Amino acid sequence: MKTIITGTDFTPSSLNAGLYAAMLAQKLNCKLTVLNLFDIPVVHSNSGLYFISFESQKKYNGEKLQKFIAKIAKVFPDVSIESLLTSGSFKIEIEDFVAKHRVEAVVMGLASKTKMEKLIYGSHSTDIAGRIKAPVIIVPEKYRKHNLKSVLLSVDNNEKLYHSSLGEIEKFTEHSGAKLKVLWVRMEDELFIPRQKELKINGIVHEVNTVKSKEMEKGVVSYCKKNKADLIAILSKRHSVLYNLFAESHTKKMVYASKVPVMAIHD
């Protein structure tokens, strides 16, 4: 059975993402796996440092995880939910899970941050988006609609869209039944670039809508709001030695600008 996986640190933003993930699991007929990574805390005292035992910390987090899952199950009682409690690197654990399971999507929450916090800290969500072999959906903490009827796909008109780039969005929209709109944001410095007028996805020819904006993210967010899209999808393409830097910057800007969930798809 296919799986939706979501990570939690028991914060309100991760609970919100867990509820969104459950909605998605129900819609796509998937099971839901809730992942928690726990650290062994170091306690400072006058007599020096000491560690809380591995087993006691694991038990403590395990109990919190079951309570967390119970909150989700109360809202989505028909969704099959399992827990995954482990320690280690978040990115490595997610990559390992994706490699061993049929993962439809990884769903992560994004806590509200100040501009300075966004610049300095980022988040686990934006760190893995576009870097693992599964779509990553990042859910803003204040987004509580938890619905999926329409998807807005933002495309880069400067790059040829190969079928491999569209495979995940084709699968996702087909399984979810969501309506799809395609958008190209024409930047002000793009003066003589002919635009691609149509894009074929799941055998359906979609018009590539165009808006002009000083910043790509603002153009996408504005179009999304006017057309009431429930999810923004962006393609993250590995095309240069600067890929990691570009992907992180591009994804972060879109995620922090958007009021609705953003799905980053790795090519």
N, C-alpha and C positions, 0 to 999 in steps of 0.2 A: 504493500500500500504506500502511496506517496505521502510525503511528510512536509509539514510546515514547521520550521523551528524558530523559536523566539528566545532571546536571552533576557534574564532578569537579575537585577540587583535589589529588588523589592521596593524600588522607588515608584512614585506615582506615574512617571513617564513610562517605566517598564510594564506596569500593570495596564496602562492604556494600550501599549503595544501588544500585550498579551491578549487583550480583548479583541483588538483588530485582527491579530493572527488567528484567533478562534473563529471569528466571522469568516475569514478567508478559508480556513480549513473546512468549515461547514459548506461554504459555497463551492469549493473545489473538490469536495469529498475526500479530504486528506485527514490523516491523524495529526495531532499537534504535539510537538515535543518542547518542553520548557526547560531551558538550560540555566543552571546557576554555577558560577565559578566561585569557590571560596578560598580565601587566603588564611594562613595561620598567623594571627596577630601577635606582634611583639609588644609586651607591656613593660614600660619603664617604671622602675621603683627606686627607692633610696639604696636598696641593696644590689641594684644592677638590673639586667635585663632577664626576662624569662618568657617562655613561649606557652601559649595555651595549647593543649594537646590536639593532635590531628583528629582523633576520633570524636572528641567532645565538640570541636568546631564543625565537623562533618554532620554530627547529629543535630546540632543547633540549626545549621543551614537547611538540613533536610526537613526539619519540622516547619521552618518558615516557608520552604518551597511547597510543601503539601498544603499549607494554608493559602498560599498564593494561588495554587492550582484550583483550590476549592472555590475561590472567588470567581475565577473564570468559568468553572463548571456550572456555577449557579446561574450564570447568564446564558451559557451555551451547553445545556445538559446533554445534548445529543452528540457532541464532539468527543472523540476518543483522545484523551490527554495522557501523556506519559512524562515522567520527570527524568532529567539527566543532571546529576550532581557530580562535579569533578573539580580538580584544581589544575592550574596550569595557565598557559597563554590562551587568551580568548581567541585570537586569530587562528592559532594552531588547532584548537579544539573544534572550531567551526569548520575549518578546512577538512579535518579528519572526518567529521560527521557527514559533510557533504559528499566526500569521496566514498563513504560506505553505505549511504542511503539514497533513495530516490527523492531528492529534495526539490519541492516545487518553488519554495521561496524561503529566504531568511528574513524575519521581521524584527526590527529593532526600534526602540523608543528613542526620542530625542528630547532631552530636558530643555526648558527655556533657559537661555543664557544671555548675558550682556554681550555687547560687541567685543569687548576685550577678552572675555572668556572664550568666545567663538574663535578668536584669532589665536589665542595661546593654547587652549586645551583641546579643542575639537571634541571627538567622542569615539567610542568603539564603533558606532554606527557608520560614521563617515570614513573611518580608517579601513573598514573592510569592503565598503561599497565599491563595486566595479573591480574588485581584486580577487574574488573567489568565483568558482564555477557554478554559480547559482544566482538568480536575481535577488538583490537585497532591497527590501522595502523599509524605508525610514519614516516613522510615524511621529509627527510633532505632538508634544505633550498636550497642547490645547485642542487638538483635533479629536472630536468625540463623535463624529457622524457615523463612523464604522459601517460604511456602505461601499459598494463597488458596482456602479452602473456604467460609468464612462471612463475611458483612459485617454490621456493626451500624450502622444508620442512626439517628443521634440527631436528633430533631425538636424544634422549639420549638412547644409547644402554644398559645402566645399568638398565633401568626401562621397565617393560612390558607395551606395549601400549594398553590400553583398548579402546573399541569402543567409549566410551564417550569422550575420549581425541581427537579422530579423527573426531567427528561429525561436528564441525565447519569448519574444513579444507575441509571435504568432500562436505559440502554445498557450501562453497565459491568457490571451483574449479569447481563444477558442474554448478553453476549459471554463473560464469565468463567465462567458457570455456577455462581457462588457462591450459596449460600443466604443469604437476607436476613432479618434481624430488625429491627424498628422499636422505638425506645425514646423515651419522654418522661420526663425527670427532673423530678419535681414538687418545686419549692423550698419551703422551709418557710413563706415569706411568701405563697405562692400558695394561698389558703384557699378561694376560692369559684369557681375557674375550672373549668368543665366540660371534661373531656378528650375529645379525639377518639379514638374507640375503634378505628377501622379506617382503613386507608390502602390504596388500590388502586395497585399497581405492577406493570407488565407484565401487566395483566389478572388479577393474583392479589390477592385481598384479604388484607392482612396485619393482624394484631392489633397495636395500638399498646400495647406493654408499658409499665408504669409503675413507677418506683421513687421513693422519697422521699429527699432528701439535702440537706444544708446547702449544698453546692457542686455545681453541675452537673457539673463535670469528674470529681469523685470518684464521683458516682452512675454516670456512664457507664463509667468505668474498672472499677468494682466489678462492674457487670453484665456487662461484656465478659469479665472474668476468669472469672466463674461460668459463663458460657455459651460460653466458649472461642472467641470470635470472633477472626478473623485480621486484621480491618481495621475501623477506626472511620471512618464517613463523616459529615461535618457539612456543612450547607448554609450558605453565606455569602451573606447577602441585602443588596443595596444598597437601603436603605430610609430613610436619613436623612443629614443633613449630617455626622453623626458616624460615618458608615459605616466609613471607613478606620481610625479609632482603635478602634472597636468590633471590627471584623473582626480586626485585628492582636492585640488583647488576648485575645479569645475563642479564636482559633486557637492562640496561644502557650500559653495555659493548658492547653488540651487536649493539645497536642503534648508538652509537657514532663511532663504527668501520665501519659500513656499509655505502656504497655510494648509496644504493637503499633503498626504503621504507622497514620497518620491521613490520610484523604483529605479535602481541603477543596474543595468544589464551589462555583464562582461562579454566582450567579443573574443 
